[in-house]
């Protein structure tokens, strides 16, 4: 499968960023390629990578809804002079998990734009090509999605404080 050779690395990277778990990313990548192999819609898709990317995002979001990664202290890096302390790493991982969970709760197309812009580091022009929307419209979608993320995370912080 040519897609695996050309896009396996970027798709695995996406899955790793969305799950923050090496094991989950590897398993989801295998599941992704099995689904694509069996999919008639993928065979008919004009842009195979875009179809695969969207499927990968959906798999990762479904995984996030059904699983929770290890406790942040279990994932903390060993202490060294160039790395943050285990407590700092745990806090950072917990913040990352909360943000990714909030992104998973966004609707479309906000979720795709946020993932492409912030996680995939693509410009609005690149996203425009992928989603067939004007860059200014994508900026508006992203701004609204960030507003919803802020509200969601602030509400979660209030809930934690109670």
C-alpha positions as CSV (number, residue, x, y, z in Angstrom):
1,X,0.0,0.0,0.0
2,X,1.6,3.2,-1.2
3,X,-0.2,5.3,1.5
4,X,1.6,3.4,4.2
5,X,5.0,4.1,2.7
6,X,4.3,7.8,2.0
7,X,2.1,8.7,4.9
8,X,2.6,6.1,7.7
9,X,5.0,8.4,9.6
10,X,2.9,11.5,9.6
11,X,-0.3,9.5,10.4
12,X,1.5,7.8,13.3
13,X,2.7,11.2,14.5
14,X,-0.8,12.5,14.5
15,X,-2.1,9.5,16.4
16,X,0.7,9.9,19.0
17,X,0.0,13.6,19.5
18,X,-3.8,12.9,19.9
19,X,-3.3,9.9,22.3
20,X,0.0,10.8,24.0
21,X,0.6,7.0,24.1
22,X,3.2,5.2,22.0
23,X,1.3,1.9,22.4
24,X,-2.1,3.4,21.5
25,X,-0.6,5.2,18.5
26,X,0.9,1.9,17.2
27,X,-2.3,0.0,17.7
28,X,-4.5,2.7,16.1
29,X,-2.2,2.9,13.1
30,X,-2.6,-0.8,12.5
31,X,-6.4,-0.4,12.9
32,X,-6.4,2.6,10.6
33,X,-4.6,0.7,7.8
34,X,-6.9,-2.3,8.2
35,X,-9.9,-0.1,8.0
36,X,-8.6,1.7,4.9
37,X,-7.8,-1.6,3.3
38,X,-11.4,-2.8,3.8
39,X,-13.0,0.5,2.9
40,X,-14.7,1.0,-0.4
41,X,-15.1,4.7,0.3
42,X,-11.3,5.0,0.7
43,X,-10.8,3.3,-2.6
44,X,-13.1,5.9,-4.2
45,X,-11.7,8.9,-2.4
46,X,-10.2,11.7,-4.5
47,X,-7.6,12.5,-1.8
48,X,-6.5,9.3,0.0
49,X,-4.3,11.1,2.5
50,X,-7.2,13.4,3.6
51,X,-9.5,10.5,4.0
52,X,-6.9,8.6,6.0
53,X,-6.1,11.7,8.1
54,X,-9.8,12.2,9.0
55,X,-10.2,8.5,9.8
56,X,-7.1,8.6,12.0
57,X,-8.5,11.6,13.9
58,X,-11.8,9.8,14.4
59,X,-10.0,6.7,15.7
60,X,-8.0,8.7,18.1
61,X,-11.0,10.7,19.4
62,X,-12.9,7.4,19.8
63,X,-9.9,6.0,21.7
64,X,-9.8,9.1,24.0
65,X,-13.5,8.7,24.8
66,X,-13.1,5.0,25.6
67,X,-9.7,5.0,27.3
68,X,-7.7,7.1,29.6
69,X,-3.9,7.1,29.4
70,X,-1.8,6.2,32.3
71,X,-1.7,8.5,35.3
72,X,0.6,11.4,34.5
73,X,3.1,10.4,37.2
74,X,3.5,7.0,35.5
75,X,4.5,8.8,32.3
76,X,6.8,11.3,33.8
77,X,10.4,11.3,32.4
78,X,13.3,10.4,34.6
79,X,14.9,13.4,36.3
80,X,18.0,14.9,34.6
81,X,19.4,18.4,34.4
82,X,17.9,19.0,31.0
83,X,14.5,17.6,31.7
84,X,11.7,18.9,33.9
85,X,11.1,17.4,37.3
86,X,8.7,14.4,37.5
87,X,6.1,16.7,39.1
88,X,6.5,19.4,36.3
89,X,6.2,16.6,33.7
90,X,3.1,15.2,35.4
91,X,1.4,18.6,35.6
92,X,2.3,19.3,31.9
93,X,1.0,15.8,30.9
94,X,-2.2,16.4,32.9
95,X,-2.7,19.8,31.2
96,X,-2.1,18.2,27.8
97,X,-4.6,15.4,28.5
98,X,-7.3,18.0,29.6
99,X,-6.7,20.1,26.5
100,X,-6.9,17.0,24.1
101,X,-10.1,15.8,25.9
102,X,-11.6,19.3,25.3
103,X,-10.5,19.2,21.6
104,X,-12.2,15.8,21.3
105,X,-15.5,17.4,22.5
106,X,-15.4,20.1,19.8
107,X,-17.7,19.7,16.8
108,X,-16.6,19.8,13.2
109,X,-15.0,21.6,11.5
110,X,-13.6,23.3,14.6
111,X,-11.9,20.1,15.8
112,X,-10.2,19.6,12.4
113,X,-9.0,23.2,12.1
114,X,-7.6,23.2,15.7
115,X,-5.8,19.8,15.1
116,X,-4.4,20.9,11.7
117,X,-3.3,24.4,12.9
118,X,-2.0,23.6,16.4
119,X,-1.0,20.0,16.3
120,X,0.0,19.5,12.7
121,X,1.4,23.1,12.5
122,X,-0.2,23.8,9.1
123,X,-0.9,27.3,7.9
124,X,-4.4,28.4,7.2
125,X,-3.6,28.3,3.5
126,X,-2.6,24.7,3.7
127,X,-5.7,23.9,5.7
128,X,-7.7,25.7,3.1
129,X,-6.5,23.3,0.5
130,X,-7.4,20.3,2.6
131,X,-10.8,21.5,3.8
132,X,-11.8,23.5,0.7
133,X,-12.6,26.6,2.7
134,X,-11.2,30.1,2.5
135,X,-8.3,31.0,4.9
136,X,-10.3,33.8,6.5
137,X,-13.2,31.5,7.2
138,X,-10.8,29.0,8.8
139,X,-9.4,31.7,11.0
140,X,-13.0,32.5,12.2
141,X,-13.7,28.8,12.8
142,X,-10.4,28.4,14.7
143,X,-11.1,31.5,16.8
144,X,-14.6,30.2,17.8
145,X,-13.2,26.8,18.6
146,X,-10.5,28.3,20.8
147,X,-13.2,30.3,22.6
148,X,-15.2,27.1,23.2
149,X,-12.0,25.3,24.4
150,X,-11.4,28.2,26.9
151,X,-15.0,28.0,28.2
152,X,-14.8,24.2,28.5
153,X,-11.5,24.3,30.3
154,X,-12.6,27.1,32.6
155,X,-15.8,25.2,33.5
156,X,-13.7,22.1,34.2
157,X,-11.4,24.2,36.5
158,X,-14.5,25.5,38.4
159,X,-15.7,21.9,38.8
160,X,-12.3,20.9,40.1
161,X,-12.3,23.7,42.6
162,X,-15.6,22.7,44.1
